[in-house]
Amino acid sequence: MPTRRISFEESLHDLPKHFAAGDDLIMSHLVASLSAVFPDGEDFFVRSVRHYRSEITDPELKRQVAGFIGQESIHGREHRALNGRLDALGYPSKRAERVVRRVLTTRERMLSPENNLAVTAALEHFTATLAELTLTDETMRNLIDHQTVRELFVWHALEESEHKAVAFDVYRAVGGRERTRVMTMKVIRIAFVVATVVQMMLSLLGDRATYRPGRLRRSWRHFKQTPFMQPELWERLRDYDRPGFHPDDRDTTELVAKWREELFGVDGSLNDKLTAPAAAAA
């Protein structure tokens, strides 16, 4: 589970306002809204897992935690760079970052470390599910037209797939309760979707293109056909509630190996974005 020092920032300077395929309105704002959540969300994940680091006795899980922390830290940095560019284009990305930061800081003060780790494990299932969909479905990848943004999300998807079980395994290793795990996901599944939709709608309201006749209606018709609206996605998310669930129940070993080679093999398409050799988890 290597920490890959990578940078996409230099390639984001030519990012257009609507970077989704076909200049699509809703998809551009959805991707921007998701990116706005990641920097402080990833920092929250790291703090939630790191809180229990000293209680982990299994050497392999200790190494995985180190890899998880390294990968999530780079994710946050790269999404901050993307959000800075989106903010310059008129998206409310930085404002959304501040809101997410306040919400997560407040929840950490008010709720227990176990609950925060349960939230992290639940949201990691969200990201792992979307990551698998991104890596397996070319239609999903092609929703983003701008090459660098697409590459950033594919790289992020690979690493989410690599460490998808770490927060869950830490939660289980420190005695996290099964009832808390399941109930947390039931709340998060609704809250995350509602919060994302609200943020996307606020973002759309601030875009002049939203008010051009027929533009939003055409975009909505297209969005209904995307993988985001397919029942299989929501069935996979609900699978987390199943007794005995584990993230590795869906074996993505071959998928991860394929994309490691595709992106970072000898002729990997993202090798030119690496700023230093990948560091293995210590």
Backbone bond lengths (Angstrom), bond angles and torsions (degrees), N, CA, C in turn:
res aa  C-N    CA-C-N  psi(-1)  N-CA   C-N-CA  omega(-1)  CA-C   N-CA-C  phi
1 M - - - 1.456 - - 1.528 108.62 -
2 P 1.317 117.11 75.11 1.470 120.00 -172.47 1.521 113.15 -75.30
3 T 1.331 115.00 151.32 1.460 121.26 169.69 1.522 107.27 -91.61
4 R 1.309 116.44 110.57 1.464 121.44 -177.24 1.527 109.54 -94.65
5 R 1.326 116.05 114.69 1.468 120.23 177.67 1.526 107.31 -77.77
6 I 1.308 116.02 108.52 1.455 120.82 -171.22 1.518 109.09 -138.10
7 S 1.313 116.74 151.56 1.464 119.96 179.64 1.529 110.06 -142.48
8 F 1.332 114.75 129.34 1.462 121.76 177.59 1.535 111.93 -107.47
9 E 1.318 116.81 -3.63 1.462 120.93 -167.67 1.521 113.22 -58.53
10 E 1.334 117.27 -43.01 1.464 120.38 -176.47 1.521 112.22 -62.73
11 S 1.324 116.49 -26.65 1.464 120.31 -176.58 1.525 113.19 -91.41
12 L 1.332 116.51 5.24 1.465 119.85 -178.23 1.519 112.98 -98.71
13 H 1.329 117.44 -1.88 1.464 119.98 -174.64 1.527 112.53 -65.82
14 D 1.337 117.57 -26.83 1.466 119.63 -178.89 1.525 112.42 -97.30
15 L 1.338 117.25 16.30 1.464 120.84 -177.58 1.529 110.20 -64.31
16 P 1.332 117.85 123.26 1.470 120.08 177.72 1.518 111.12 -80.70
17 K 1.328 116.95 168.66 1.466 121.05 -177.43 1.532 110.91 -60.90
18 H 1.318 117.05 -47.98 1.462 120.99 -179.90 1.530 107.61 -110.99
19 F 1.318 114.85 99.17 1.459 122.20 -168.93 1.528 112.90 -98.53
20 A 1.337 116.90 -3.71 1.466 119.81 178.00 1.522 109.82 -74.76
21 A 1.315 115.82 161.98 1.461 120.66 -179.00 1.523 110.47 -57.94
22 G 1.333 115.39 137.28 1.452 120.66 179.72 1.509 113.30 69.53
23 D 1.343 117.11 22.24 1.467 120.50 -179.99 1.526 110.42 59.44
24 D 1.345 116.26 32.02 1.469 120.58 -170.80 1.521 111.84 -69.22
25 L 1.323 115.18 135.37 1.455 122.60 -173.65 1.530 111.94 -75.42
26 I 1.323 117.17 -58.26 1.462 121.14 -174.85 1.518 110.96 -63.43
27 M 1.317 118.28 -43.99 1.457 120.02 -177.62 1.525 111.24 -64.53
28 S 1.322 117.93 -38.66 1.470 120.11 177.67 1.522 110.29 -61.03
29 H 1.329 116.74 -44.32 1.467 119.87 -178.27 1.520 111.97 -73.44
30 L 1.334 118.21 -31.13 1.461 120.29 176.34 1.523 110.60 -66.30
31 V 1.316 116.90 -47.18 1.466 120.53 179.78 1.525 109.91 -61.92
32 A 1.336 116.94 -42.12 1.461 120.46 178.22 1.531 111.01 -62.88
33 S 1.325 116.82 -39.38 1.469 120.80 179.91 1.525 111.22 -67.00
34 L 1.318 117.29 -40.34 1.467 120.54 176.84 1.521 111.03 -65.05
35 S 1.322 116.54 -43.52 1.459 120.13 179.86 1.523 111.04 -61.35
36 A 1.325 117.65 -35.50 1.465 121.06 -178.85 1.524 111.96 -63.27
37 V 1.330 116.97 -27.91 1.457 121.54 -178.52 1.537 111.62 -78.73
38 F 1.317 117.01 -29.50 1.460 120.54 -167.82 1.529 115.67 -64.14
39 P 1.327 121.81 -47.04 1.470 118.41 -172.66 1.526 113.77 -56.11
40 D 1.325 117.23 -54.68 1.463 118.82 -178.57 1.518 111.70 -78.21
41 G 1.336 116.71 -25.30 1.455 119.54 172.56 1.516 111.26 -63.49
42 E 1.327 116.92 -45.20 1.473 120.66 178.91 1.521 110.59 -64.02
43 D 1.334 117.51 -39.95 1.467 120.41 177.45 1.530 110.98 -61.96
44 F 1.324 116.41 -39.46 1.462 121.14 176.86 1.523 110.86 -63.32
45 F 1.331 117.00 -42.95 1.465 120.85 178.09 1.531 110.26 -58.61
46 V 1.324 115.63 -45.93 1.464 120.27 -178.56 1.527 110.41 -61.16
47 R 1.330 117.45 -46.44 1.464 120.03 -179.56 1.532 111.32 -63.52
48 S 1.336 116.25 -39.12 1.467 119.96 -178.23 1.524 111.45 -64.26
49 V 1.314 116.71 -41.00 1.466 120.83 179.74 1.525 110.57 -76.67
50 R 1.326 117.12 -42.76 1.471 120.90 -178.12 1.524 111.51 -61.09
51 H 1.323 118.22 -30.71 1.472 121.87 179.60 1.524 111.24 -54.33
52 Y 1.332 116.63 -33.42 1.463 121.07 -176.31 1.534 112.82 -102.73
53 R 1.305 116.69 7.93 1.467 119.43 -173.14 1.526 112.02 -58.48
54 S 1.315 117.52 -39.52 1.464 120.69 -177.22 1.531 112.49 -70.50
55 E 1.341 116.96 -16.22 1.458 120.21 -179.61 1.528 112.86 -90.28
56 I 1.318 116.94 -7.78 1.466 120.59 -179.95 1.520 109.28 -80.49
57 T 1.330 116.60 124.68 1.465 120.87 -178.88 1.523 112.40 -106.04
58 D 1.322 117.45 -22.70 1.466 120.23 -178.47 1.526 109.92 -73.22
59 P 1.339 118.91 121.75 1.469 121.06 -176.22 1.531 113.24 -60.42
60 E 1.325 117.09 -37.69 1.463 119.82 -179.40 1.528 110.95 -66.78
61 L 1.323 116.28 -42.82 1.467 119.05 178.36 1.525 110.41 -66.40
62 K 1.328 117.38 -35.02 1.467 120.14 175.83 1.521 110.79 -59.35
63 R 1.343 116.65 -43.16 1.469 120.53 178.59 1.530 110.55 -65.48
64 Q 1.319 115.92 -39.81 1.465 119.29 178.92 1.529 111.61 -65.29
65 V 1.323 117.16 -37.39 1.464 120.40 177.03 1.527 110.27 -63.24
66 A 1.321 117.19 -41.46 1.468 120.28 177.88 1.525 110.47 -61.84
67 G 1.336 116.73 -42.21 1.463 120.20 177.63 1.516 111.99 -65.98
68 F 1.322 116.60 -40.38 1.464 121.86 177.88 1.523 110.87 -58.97
69 I 1.323 116.48 -47.78 1.463 121.02 -178.75 1.522 110.56 -63.00
70 G 1.332 116.75 -43.18 1.465 120.00 179.81 1.516 112.21 -63.86
71 Q 1.320 116.62 -46.43 1.464 119.76 -178.51 1.524 111.57 -65.95
72 E 1.327 117.75 -45.08 1.462 119.91 -177.81 1.530 111.49 -64.65
73 S 1.318 117.04 -34.09 1.462 120.08 178.98 1.524 111.12 -64.06
74 I 1.325 117.13 -41.28 1.470 120.46 178.58 1.528 110.18 -69.47
75 H 1.327 117.80 -37.14 1.466 120.38 176.97 1.524 110.44 -57.01
76 G 1.333 115.77 -47.79 1.454 119.65 -179.31 1.521 111.91 -60.05
77 R 1.322 116.64 -42.42 1.470 120.50 -179.20 1.520 111.64 -63.48
78 E 1.327 117.62 -43.81 1.465 120.27 -177.28 1.526 112.18 -71.67
79 H 1.314 117.37 -34.62 1.465 118.82 176.96 1.527 110.77 -72.41
80 R 1.318 117.86 -29.71 1.474 118.69 173.94 1.526 110.49 -63.89
81 A 1.330 115.96 -39.15 1.466 119.29 177.71 1.530 110.28 -64.12
82 L 1.324 117.14 -44.39 1.465 120.44 177.38 1.527 110.53 -62.46
83 N 1.324 116.88 -42.76 1.462 120.18 -179.01 1.522 111.99 -64.37
84 G 1.321 116.35 -33.73 1.458 119.00 176.37 1.518 111.82 -62.82
85 R 1.326 116.35 -41.26 1.456 120.28 178.10 1.526 110.87 -69.05
86 L 1.335 117.26 -41.45 1.465 121.03 178.13 1.524 110.77 -62.60
87 D 1.327 116.75 -39.63 1.457 120.73 178.67 1.532 110.68 -61.90
88 A 1.332 115.94 -39.92 1.466 119.81 178.52 1.524 111.49 -65.29
89 L 1.326 117.14 -26.15 1.465 121.83 179.22 1.534 112.74 -84.28
90 G 1.324 116.63 -4.72 1.453 119.68 177.58 1.513 115.64 109.61
91 Y 1.335 118.27 -1.52 1.459 120.67 175.04 1.538 109.32 -75.67
92 P 1.335 118.05 148.27 1.476 119.99 179.26 1.526 112.26 -83.85
93 S 1.315 117.11 42.31 1.467 121.63 -171.23 1.522 113.14 -66.01
94 K 1.313 117.03 -44.52 1.460 119.66 -178.24 1.534 111.37 -70.66
95 R 1.320 116.82 -35.73 1.460 119.57 175.52 1.524 110.07 -63.55
96 A 1.334 116.35 -41.99 1.465 120.34 178.42 1.526 110.74 -64.19
97 E 1.333 117.11 -38.91 1.468 120.56 176.33 1.526 110.37 -56.80
98 R 1.324 116.62 -44.87 1.480 119.95 -178.44 1.526 111.20 -64.05
99 V 1.331 116.31 -39.76 1.470 119.83 178.38 1.526 110.31 -63.23
100 V 1.330 116.67 -46.62 1.470 120.80 179.17 1.524 110.33 -59.61
101 R 1.329 116.98 -42.25 1.468 121.41 -179.88 1.531 110.77 -60.61
102 R 1.339 116.83 -44.97 1.467 119.83 -179.36 1.525 111.50 -65.59
103 V 1.338 116.07 -42.31 1.469 120.17 -179.74 1.528 111.03 -61.86
104 L 1.321 116.66 -46.36 1.467 120.28 -177.09 1.523 111.83 -70.63
105 T 1.321 117.32 -37.54 1.463 120.48 177.32 1.523 110.33 -63.85
106 T 1.321 116.47 -41.02 1.467 120.78 178.64 1.518 111.25 -64.88
107 R 1.328 116.59 -43.87 1.469 119.49 -179.41 1.529 110.63 -63.92
108 E 1.334 118.04 -36.32 1.466 120.02 178.59 1.525 111.54 -64.87
109 R 1.341 116.64 -35.18 1.467 119.63 179.07 1.523 111.45 -72.24
110 M 1.326 116.91 -33.94 1.458 120.89 -170.66 1.522 114.17 -93.17
111 L 1.329 117.48 -27.36 1.459 120.57 -174.09 1.520 111.32 -114.75
112 S 1.329 115.42 164.20 1.461 121.37 -173.25 1.525 111.76 -75.58
113 P 1.346 117.29 157.12 1.467 120.43 174.06 1.523 112.54 -56.63
114 E 1.338 117.48 -34.60 1.467 120.06 177.84 1.521 110.67 -63.03
115 N 1.331 116.16 -43.69 1.456 119.70 -179.43 1.525 110.61 -65.48
116 N 1.333 116.95 -40.91 1.469 119.93 179.02 1.527 111.35 -64.95
117 L 1.331 116.69 -36.90 1.466 119.60 176.69 1.523 110.32 -69.22
118 A 1.329 117.68 -35.81 1.466 121.11 176.58 1.528 110.45 -63.42
119 V 1.327 117.15 -40.34 1.467 121.04 176.67 1.524 109.95 -63.77
120 T 1.321 116.51 -42.17 1.466 120.18 178.75 1.524 110.83 -60.99
121 A 1.326 117.47 -46.16 1.466 120.83 179.81 1.533 110.49 -61.78
122 A 1.340 116.86 -39.96 1.465 120.66 179.93 1.525 110.95 -65.79
123 L 1.321 117.25 -46.28 1.463 120.29 -179.19 1.523 111.84 -70.07
124 E 1.322 116.93 -29.03 1.456 119.29 173.71 1.534 111.13 -65.07
125 H 1.333 116.76 -30.50 1.466 119.11 174.54 1.524 110.06 -68.62
126 F 1.327 117.45 -37.60 1.465 120.93 174.47 1.517 110.01 -57.67
127 T 1.341 116.14 -53.07 1.465 119.42 -175.27 1.532 111.31 -66.95
128 A 1.334 116.64 -36.28 1.460 119.27 179.03 1.527 111.16 -66.87
129 T 1.326 116.87 -38.37 1.463 121.02 178.95 1.522 110.65 -65.16
130 L 1.333 116.68 -46.44 1.462 120.34 177.44 1.523 111.28 -66.64
131 A 1.331 116.30 -34.10 1.460 119.92 178.41 1.523 111.36 -64.56
132 E 1.335 116.75 -46.20 1.461 119.80 178.92 1.525 110.97 -61.25
133 L 1.314 116.09 -40.57 1.459 120.17 178.07 1.525 110.43 -62.82
134 T 1.314 116.75 -41.82 1.469 120.83 179.15 1.523 111.62 -62.64
135 L 1.322 116.72 -42.41 1.469 120.71 -175.74 1.522 113.27 -77.64
136 T 1.328 117.31 -22.26 1.461 119.54 -177.56 1.525 113.61 -99.85
137 D 1.322 117.24 -22.32 1.464 121.17 -171.60 1.528 110.32 -114.70
138 E 1.313 116.44 108.70 1.466 120.60 179.85 1.526 111.31 -62.26
139 T 1.330 116.32 -32.53 1.465 120.06 177.28 1.521 110.91 -58.42
140 M 1.326 116.29 -40.70 1.462 121.45 178.85 1.527 110.32 -63.06
141 R 1.316 116.57 -47.27 1.472 119.99 -178.98 1.521 111.15 -63.21
142 N 1.321 116.27 -36.80 1.466 120.24 -175.93 1.523 113.51 -78.26
143 L 1.334 117.18 -0.52 1.455 119.37 174.29 1.532 111.16 -67.95
144 I 1.336 116.07 -21.75 1.469 121.14 177.85 1.520 108.18 -104.77
145 D 1.303 116.01 121.77 1.465 120.95 -175.33 1.518 112.55 -86.13
146 H 1.339 116.83 -34.90 1.463 120.22 -176.42 1.524 109.48 -72.89
147 Q 1.323 116.90 124.08 1.457 121.39 -171.03 1.526 112.85 -58.99
148 T 1.324 117.84 -45.00 1.459 119.80 -175.76 1.520 111.93 -67.71
149 V 1.317 117.56 -41.56 1.468 119.94 177.69 1.524 109.83 -64.05
150 R 1.326 116.67 -40.86 1.464 119.82 177.16 1.534 110.42 -62.41
151 E 1.327 117.53 -44.15 1.464 121.13 178.93 1.526 111.43 -62.78
152 L 1.322 116.42 -40.12 1.460 120.08 179.81 1.525 110.44 -61.14
153 F 1.323 116.77 -44.40 1.462 119.39 -178.48 1.527 111.96 -72.49
154 V 1.320 118.41 -31.67 1.470 120.31 176.82 1.528 110.00 -69.06
155 W 1.340 116.99 -44.02 1.474 120.53 175.29 1.520 110.86 -58.93
156 H 1.319 116.25 -45.74 1.463 120.89 178.47 1.533 109.93 -59.98
157 A 1.323 117.07 -41.94 1.463 121.23 179.67 1.524 111.55 -62.34
158 L 1.334 116.85 -41.85 1.463 120.03 178.28 1.523 110.67 -58.59
159 E 1.328 116.31 -48.04 1.462 118.51 -175.20 1.525 112.09 -73.29
160 E 1.330 118.06 -30.87 1.460 119.44 173.14 1.526 110.36 -63.57
161 S 1.326 116.48 -36.25 1.466 120.32 177.59 1.528 110.92 -69.74
162 E 1.332 116.59 -35.94 1.466 119.71 179.36 1.530 112.06 -64.70
163 H 1.331 117.33 -39.71 1.477 118.63 -174.87 1.528 112.70 -111.19
164 K 1.324 117.45 24.78 1.465 121.01 -171.82 1.528 114.04 -62.04
165 A 1.335 118.49 -23.81 1.461 120.60 -175.01 1.527 112.96 -100.97
166 V 1.317 118.90 -2.96 1.466 120.03 -170.12 1.527 112.01 -65.99
167 A 1.328 118.25 -53.96 1.466 120.01 -178.90 1.529 110.51 -60.29
168 F 1.337 116.26 -40.05 1.472 121.00 178.51 1.530 110.11 -61.18
169 D 1.331 117.55 -45.93 1.464 120.99 -178.58 1.526 111.98 -67.21
170 V 1.321 117.28 -35.22 1.465 119.98 175.41 1.523 109.58 -65.74
171 Y 1.322 116.74 -44.18 1.463 120.90 178.39 1.528 110.46 -56.77
172 R 1.299 116.18 -45.31 1.467 120.16 -179.34 1.533 111.32 -69.22
173 A 1.341 116.81 -38.66 1.464 121.36 -177.03 1.522 112.56 -66.20
174 V 1.331 117.41 -30.87 1.472 119.93 -177.92 1.523 111.79 -96.20
175 G 1.327 116.50 11.41 1.460 120.44 173.77 1.510 115.02 85.39
176 G 1.322 117.41 26.49 1.462 120.48 176.83 1.518 111.14 -60.16
177 R 1.303 116.39 137.97 1.459 121.30 -175.02 1.524 111.95 -78.11
178 E 1.329 115.31 139.93 1.465 121.22 -178.25 1.532 111.15 -64.71
179 R 1.316 116.93 -40.68 1.460 119.72 -179.63 1.536 110.75 -62.82
180 T 1.327 116.63 -40.85 1.463 120.46 178.18 1.521 110.64 -64.23
181 R 1.322 115.75 -40.61 1.468 120.37 179.88 1.525 111.14 -59.10
182 V 1.320 116.52 -49.57 1.463 121.14 -175.55 1.525 111.07 -70.40
183 M 1.339 117.09 -45.82 1.462 120.00 -178.58 1.527 111.18 -64.58
184 T 1.326 116.45 -34.89 1.465 120.03 177.86 1.517 110.29 -62.38
185 M 1.310 117.31 -43.57 1.462 119.98 179.08 1.519 111.66 -65.38
186 K 1.321 117.78 -39.24 1.465 119.94 179.75 1.535 110.62 -59.08
187 V 1.326 116.52 -39.01 1.467 120.50 178.45 1.519 110.62 -74.06
188 I 1.333 116.16 -46.84 1.468 121.40 -175.86 1.520 111.23 -63.50
189 R 1.336 117.07 -37.42 1.460 120.29 -177.59 1.528 110.87 -59.42
190 I 1.306 116.46 -39.18 1.465 120.45 178.01 1.524 110.70 -78.31
191 A 1.336 116.16 -47.53 1.462 120.71 -174.42 1.529 111.84 -63.06
192 F 1.319 117.00 -40.95 1.466 119.58 -178.05 1.524 111.03 -66.53
193 V 1.332 115.99 -43.59 1.468 119.53 -179.68 1.526 110.27 -65.18
194 V 1.336 117.00 -45.38 1.472 120.34 -179.89 1.523 110.43 -62.02
195 A 1.339 117.21 -45.83 1.466 120.73 -179.12 1.526 111.07 -62.58
196 T 1.331 117.09 -40.04 1.465 120.53 179.85 1.529 110.96 -65.87
197 V 1.327 116.00 -42.85 1.472 120.07 179.48 1.530 110.46 -64.16
198 V 1.329 117.12 -43.18 1.467 120.27 179.34 1.518 110.57 -62.12
199 Q 1.349 116.43 -45.85 1.461 119.76 179.20 1.526 111.32 -61.92
200 M 1.328 117.07 -41.00 1.458 120.54 179.58 1.532 110.83 -65.11
201 M 1.320 117.43 -40.25 1.460 120.68 179.64 1.521 111.28 -65.97
202 L 1.331 117.35 -41.26 1.463 120.46 177.15 1.525 110.68 -63.08
203 S 1.326 115.35 -38.68 1.455 120.35 178.05 1.524 110.86 -64.62
204 L 1.321 116.43 -43.75 1.465 121.10 178.68 1.528 111.77 -62.44
205 L 1.334 116.47 -38.42 1.462 120.30 -178.73 1.524 112.16 -63.28
206 G 1.321 116.84 -24.74 1.450 120.51 179.76 1.516 114.30 -91.52
207 D 1.326 116.82 5.55 1.470 122.09 -177.50 1.527 109.10 -107.80
208 R 1.324 116.99 120.26 1.466 120.59 -179.13 1.522 112.70 -58.41
209 A 1.341 116.59 -30.38 1.467 119.58 -178.51 1.524 111.95 -63.29
210 T 1.329 117.36 -24.56 1.464 121.44 179.84 1.529 111.20 -60.39
211 Y 1.316 116.36 -29.73 1.468 120.91 -173.22 1.525 113.42 -93.87
212 R 1.318 116.89 1.54 1.460 118.99 176.32 1.522 109.26 -74.71
213 P 1.316 118.06 133.38 1.473 121.46 -174.50 1.530 113.20 -51.64
214 G 1.312 115.89 125.12 1.462 121.79 174.08 1.517 114.89 83.26
215 R 1.338 118.30 -13.91 1.468 120.17 -173.76 1.537 111.79 -64.89
216 L 1.311 116.56 -49.35 1.455 119.95 -178.13 1.524 111.01 -67.57
217 R 1.318 117.95 -38.96 1.469 121.50 179.95 1.524 110.87 -62.93
218 R 1.334 117.06 -44.12 1.475 119.84 178.15 1.520 111.22 -62.94
219 S 1.319 115.71 -40.78 1.455 119.94 180.00 1.522 111.39 -64.61
220 W 1.334 117.60 -39.75 1.459 121.24 179.34 1.526 110.90 -65.36
221 R 1.320 117.17 -41.06 1.477 119.73 177.43 1.516 110.51 -59.59
222 H 1.312 116.15 -40.99 1.467 119.83 178.96 1.529 110.95 -68.15
223 F 1.332 116.57 -42.29 1.465 120.28 -176.80 1.524 111.74 -61.28
224 K 1.329 117.20 -35.90 1.460 120.49 -178.96 1.524 112.64 -63.06
225 Q 1.333 116.50 -18.76 1.470 120.37 179.82 1.526 112.75 -93.84
226 T 1.328 118.18 -2.70 1.460 121.10 -175.20 1.527 111.05 -81.29
227 P 1.342 117.61 164.02 1.474 120.56 177.36 1.517 113.93 -59.21
228 F 1.334 118.60 -22.99 1.466 120.58 178.63 1.524 112.13 -60.58
229 M 1.305 117.26 -26.34 1.460 121.24 -174.63 1.527 112.70 -103.49
230 Q 1.312 118.07 8.70 1.461 120.70 -178.61 1.527 111.21 -87.16
231 P 1.318 118.43 140.03 1.476 121.77 -176.89 1.527 113.40 -57.12
232 E 1.329 118.03 -32.22 1.465 120.41 -176.33 1.520 111.43 -59.48
233 L 1.328 117.24 -37.37 1.466 120.55 -179.84 1.527 110.19 -60.35
234 W 1.309 117.01 -46.24 1.460 120.54 -177.19 1.521 111.50 -72.92
235 E 1.318 117.56 -29.55 1.468 120.18 174.53 1.528 110.73 -65.26
236 R 1.314 116.93 -40.14 1.467 120.19 177.83 1.521 111.24 -65.23
237 L 1.322 117.34 -38.73 1.457 120.33 178.05 1.527 110.73 -65.10
238 R 1.321 117.23 -40.23 1.471 120.97 -179.80 1.525 112.16 -70.67
239 D 1.311 117.69 -19.49 1.464 120.62 -179.80 1.528 111.46 -60.24
240 Y 1.313 116.76 -23.80 1.472 121.93 179.12 1.527 111.61 -59.12
241 D 1.327 117.42 -27.31 1.468 121.59 -178.01 1.528 112.36 -76.31
242 R 1.310 116.60 -12.11 1.472 119.97 -174.69 1.528 111.23 -67.34
243 P 1.342 117.94 135.48 1.467 120.49 174.60 1.527 110.43 -58.15
244 G 1.309 116.39 134.37 1.455 120.42 179.98 1.511 114.70 81.10
245 F 1.320 117.86 5.31 1.472 121.40 179.85 1.528 110.79 -57.43
246 H 1.335 114.33 143.45 1.470 121.24 169.41 1.526 107.46 -144.41
247 P 1.346 118.23 141.26 1.468 120.07 -178.87 1.525 114.46 -55.84
248 D 1.334 117.01 -29.39 1.466 119.76 -178.65 1.524 112.84 -81.14
249 D 1.331 117.47 2.49 1.463 119.29 173.89 1.528 110.34 -59.73
250 R 1.315 116.25 -31.72 1.467 120.89 172.21 1.528 106.71 -94.86
251 D 1.317 115.99 106.97 1.465 121.24 -175.44 1.528 110.16 -78.14
252 T 1.310 115.63 110.60 1.475 120.84 179.44 1.531 111.23 -111.84
253 T 1.325 116.81 21.85 1.463 120.55 -176.94 1.525 111.57 -58.47
254 E 1.331 116.59 -49.43 1.467 119.70 -178.75 1.524 111.31 -67.02
255 L 1.313 116.79 -36.46 1.461 120.92 178.87 1.529 110.33 -63.21
256 V 1.325 116.20 -44.76 1.465 120.49 178.92 1.525 110.63 -63.70
257 A 1.331 116.78 -43.78 1.472 120.10 179.58 1.526 110.98 -61.05
258 K 1.321 116.75 -41.20 1.463 121.17 179.79 1.525 111.15 -60.72
259 W 1.344 116.32 -46.57 1.460 119.06 -176.02 1.521 112.85 -78.31
260 R 1.331 117.98 -26.21 1.468 119.27 171.82 1.528 109.73 -60.57
261 E 1.314 115.74 -44.58 1.462 119.96 179.43 1.522 110.88 -68.36
262 E 1.333 116.09 -42.27 1.460 120.79 -178.85 1.532 112.19 -61.29
263 L 1.327 115.89 -40.92 1.462 120.19 -174.45 1.516 113.79 -93.54
264 F 1.356 116.66 -35.82 1.464 119.21 -170.83 1.527 113.70 -132.95
265 G 1.327 117.23 15.42 1.460 120.10 174.28 1.517 111.13 -73.01
266 V 1.316 116.00 -166.10 1.468 121.04 -177.86 1.524 111.12 -54.62
267 D 1.324 116.19 -43.57 1.471 120.76 178.63 1.531 110.65 -110.79
268 G 1.319 116.62 34.17 1.458 121.19 -175.60 1.519 113.21 -59.50
269 S 1.336 115.64 140.71 1.462 120.69 -174.38 1.526 113.17 -71.59
270 L 1.339 117.22 -15.57 1.463 119.29 -179.40 1.526 113.44 -111.88
271 N 1.303 116.80 8.94 1.462 118.90 179.36 1.529 112.08 -59.30
272 D 1.334 116.27 -31.40 1.464 119.01 -179.42 1.526 112.38 -73.05
273 K 1.349 117.35 -11.77 1.466 120.88 177.63 1.529 112.36 -91.97
274 L 1.333 117.43 -10.54 1.459 120.70 179.97 1.526 109.28 -73.17
275 T 1.327 115.39 134.64 1.459 120.63 179.90 1.519 112.53 -101.45
276 A 1.331 115.77 -9.63 1.471 121.50 178.71 1.517 107.41 -163.19
277 P 1.347 118.02 158.82 1.460 119.27 176.93 1.527 111.00 -59.11
278 A 1.327 115.59 145.04 1.461 120.08 179.53 1.505 109.99 -63.56
279 A 1.332 115.90 137.60 1.466 121.67 179.30 1.512 109.10 -100.94
280 A 1.332 116.06 126.79 1.465 119.74 177.05 1.519 109.89 -74.52
281 A 1.336 115.89 151.68 1.456 119.91 178.46 1.520 109.84 -63.06
282 A 1.330 115.71 131.76 1.466 120.16 -178.07 1.516 110.07 -87.76
